[in-house]
Amino acid sequence: MNQSEHETHKSSDNKTNLEIRTIGLNYIWHGLKDSCQFPIVLFVLYGSSTLANKSLHSFAVNFILFLSSYLFTYLVLSPLNKSILDSFPAFATQTMILYKIFWIFPIYITSFFINHKRYKQIASRSFQIFVGKPMQESSSVSQLATGLVKQIHKSLLFAMFLLASSLMSLIPIIGNIISIILLNLLVCFYAFDFGWFNRGWQTSQTVEFFESHWSYFIGFTIPMTTLSIFVPQFINLGIPAFIFPFYIIMANRSLPRPKSDEPKLIVPRIRFFYFADMFSNKVIQYLKVKGSKPETLKNQ
């Protein structure tokens, strides 16, 4: 290759990279716009008593849960933490990570577990409004077993991602911001996952779609992440839980970019869930093997 051909090839690569960055920023912008549909959400809540009641109930549950958690933290955990740090000041980062893993994240999990049925009803009703009739769940034994395996897989996926998010806090200076961004990405994934479930998607499909459309979902989390970064500690961790019903409704109305029929340059996929997905698949495979052993022994 002569020098002119080399320069032409290099110029073409630079142009392609610039186009990909421009498209990625465009997808981020679309995600940001779709996450600012609060007036439409309020209008929909006003017009649907089901959505309004379920959203209000979940808000009340989260308020009680996080208020009681805040009081326990203020009255018990904070004095205990202060006494530990007075004796061992070098363990400040470690105690914060332990605080997240063994206190904050269990509160999140409890909140989503308690409200899961309400969230599912909010998702189904808003899906009917914006998309159409959700796919019906099969009641056969085999399908129920498959659904249970999928739910275990998804729970393990979320748990490992939460753990990774908390470990990001170990990174100096920017670790806490990265941790908040990852947490809000997980909340975003969960909000959209209800709609994907109503479409009949498998977990592998939802993970691939999320990772392939990461720039859009980064944009979608910008308002929630910005609030989480700039409000006081502990309160910032409750923000995603409080506004989560709104995000479920917005997720059902949104059209993640790139759309399937949209001509585009491919924005590279980022494997956010790679290690979490690998670990959860290993656990599922182990459980399947353990579950098949009794049947094998019975047949022998």
N, C-alpha and C positions, 0 to 999 in steps of 0.2 A: 504494500500500500504506500503510494507516494505521499508527500506532505500535504498537498491540496486535498486529496481524498481523506486523509486523516483528520484535517481541520473540518472538512464537510461533515464527517461522521461525528466528530466531537460536538459540532454546532447542532446537529440533529438530536444528539443525546441530551444536550442542554435544553433544547426547545421542548423535547418530550418531558423532561423532568419539570420544567416550568409549567407546562400544561397540566401535568398531574397535580402539582401543588395548587394551581389555580382551581382545578376541579374539586380537589379536597377541601379547599376553603369555601367553595360554593356549597358543598354538601354540609359543612359545618354551619354555614349561614342558614340553610334550609332547616337544619335541626334546631337551631336557636329560635327561628320563627315559629316552628311547630310547638316549641315548649312554652311559648308566650300566649297561648290561647285561653288565658284565664277568663276573659269576658264571655267567650263562647261556652266554657265549662259552667260558669255561673248561670248562663241562660238555660243550658240543658238541665242543670240541677233544679232550676225554678220550674221547668216544664215536666219533670219526672219526679213524682213523690218517692218512687223506689230508690232512685239514685240519691236523692236528698236525704232520705232517712238512713240509708246504709252508710253514706259518707259522714253524716252527723254522729252515728253510733260509733264508727271507727275513730273519729276525732275524740269523742268522749272517752273511749277506752284508752287511747294513746295518752290523753291528757292525764288521766288517773295514774296510768302506769309510769309515765315519765316524771310526774310530779312526786309520786312516792319514791321513785328511784333517786330523784334529785335531793329530796329531804334525807334519805338514807345516806347518800354520798356526802352531803354537807354535815350531817350530825355524827356520822360514824366513820366513813371511809377517809374523808379528808383529814380529820385529826389523827387517825391511824397512820395515814401516809406521811403526814408531817413528822410524826414521831420517828418513823422509819428513816426518813430522809435526814433528820437531824443527826441520827447516829451513823447513817451510811449515805452521804450526799452523792456518791458516785453512781448510785443505782437509780437516779431519777428517770432515765430513759426506760430502763427495764420495768420499773414499777408502772409507768404509763402504759407500756405494752400489755403487761399483765392485767391492768385495769380495763383495757379495751377488750381483751380476750375473754376474761372471766366475769366481767360485769356489763360493759356497754353492749357487746355483741349478743350475749344472752338476752338482754332486754329487747334488742332488735328482733331476735328470733322469736321471743315470746310474743311481741307485738304482732308480727306477721302471722304467727301460728293462731293466735286468738282471733285475728281479723280475717283469716284466710277465706272463710266462707263468705263474709261480707264483700271482700275484694272480688271474689269470683262472681258474686251476684252483680256487683257494679260493672265488672268487665262484660258479663253476658248481656246485661241491659244496654250498655253503651255500644256494644258490638251490634246489637239489633238495630239501634238507632242509626249508626254510621255505616255499617257494612252489610248486615243481613243476618239470617238465621245461623246461630252457631251449630257446629257439627254435634250430633247427639253422641253421648258416651254409651258404649256397648255395655250391657249388663251380664254378658256371658262370663263364666268362671275364668276362661283363658284370657279374655280381655281385661278382666279385673286384675288378674295376676300380672299381666303385662303392664298395666297402669301403675301397679304398686312398685314394680321394678323401676319404671321410669321416674316415679316420684322419689324413690331412694337415690337413684342416680342424680337427679336434679338437686336434692338436698345435700348430697355429698359435694356436688359441684359448687354450690353456694357456700358451704362451710369452708372448703379449701380456699375459695377466692377471698372470703372474709379473713382467713388466717393470713394469706399473702398480703392483703391490704394492711393488716395490723403490723406485719413485719417490715413493711416499707417505712414505718416510722423510725427505724434504726438508721436510715440514711440521713446524714447530717444536713441541716439547713432546710432542704426541700422535701425531706421524708414525710413530714406531716401533711403537706399539701398533696403529695402523690397519693398518700393513704386516703385522703378525703375524696380525691378524684376517682380512685378505684372503687370506693364504697358507693359513690353516687352512680358510677357506671353499672354496678351490680343492681342498684335500685331501679335504674332505667331498664336494664335487661328484664327484671322481674315484672315491671309494669307492662312492657310489650309482650312478655311471654304469655300473658292471659289471652291476648288476641291471637297469638300464634297457636295456642292450644285450641282455641275455638275454630281455627282453620284446619285443625287436624295434623299439625306439624309434629315431627319427632324431635327429641332433644338435640340430636346431632344436627338437624336442619336449623334449629333456632341458634345454636352456637355458631355454626358456619355463617349464617346470615348476619348475626351481630358482629362477628369479627371482620366480615367483608364490608360492612357498612359502618365501620368504627368512626369515621369522620363525621357522619351524620349524628351518631349517638353522642359523640363528644360535644357537638353543638347543642343537642337536646338537654344535656346535663349542665350547661353553663349557668343558667339562673340558680339552680339548686346548689351547685358547687360554690358559686360566688357567695351566696348566703351562708353556706356552711363554713367558709373560710373566714368571713369577716364578722360573724356574730360570736359571742362569748363561748368558751369551752363548755361542753355538755349540751348546751342549748342547740349548738350547731349539729350535734349528732341526732337530735330529735326532729329536725326540720324535714328530712326525707320521709319519716314516718307520718308526720302530720299532713303533708300535702300529697301523700301517695295516692289517695283516691282521685285527685285531680289529674295526676299523671296517667293513671289507668284510662281515664276518659279521653285525655289528649292523645294517648298512644293509639287508641282505636280510631281516632280521626286522622292520624298522621299518615303520611306516605314517605317512608324512608327513602333517601336517595343514595345511590342511583336506583331508579325504578327499572323493572325488568325489561321494559320496552324502550328504555332511554339509551340512545347512542352515547358511548362514553369511552374514555381511556380508563383502564383498570387502575384503581387506587389500591396499592398493595395491602393484602390482608394482614392484620396484626393478631397473633394468637394469644389473646388475653387469657383464655381459659385452658391453654395447652396443658400445663402441669396439673391443674385442678381436674381437667377432663381425663387425663391419663390416670391419675390416682383413683378417681371415682370408677372408671372402667375396670381397673384392676380389682377393686373391691367387689363390684358387681360380678365379675367373672369368678372370683373366689367364692362368693355366696352361691352362685349357680352350681359350681362344682361340689360344694359342701351339700347343697340341697339335693343333688342327683345321686349322692352316695347311698343314702338309705334305700332309694328305689332300686339301685343296682344290687345291693345286698339282698333285698327282698326277692328279686328275680332269680338270684343264684340259689 
